[in-house]
Amino acid sequence: MHFAFKWKHRDGSTIEFARGNWNSDDPEKTEWLKTQCAVSQPRSVIPVAIRFWLQQHCELIEFSGVSYRD
């Protein structure tokens, strides 16, 4: 099972996490998210810095659990 999340930042941009990848419609946010994942130790799905940032600046607007067949 894979999970997908989508948040709305207070500036109106969106942030998505799906299939282990972070994306945003704001290129600067996408770069920051990917950098935070790269430096996160230990490697977690949602690093602490990102989790804190999401809690402070974003609202969860979508969540889904998707089952993929191999």
Summary of the structure (lengths in Angstrom):
residues: 70
radius of gyration: 12.1
end to end distance: 10.7
largest distance: 38.0
contacts: 162
relative contact order: 0.28
helix: 33%
strand: 37%
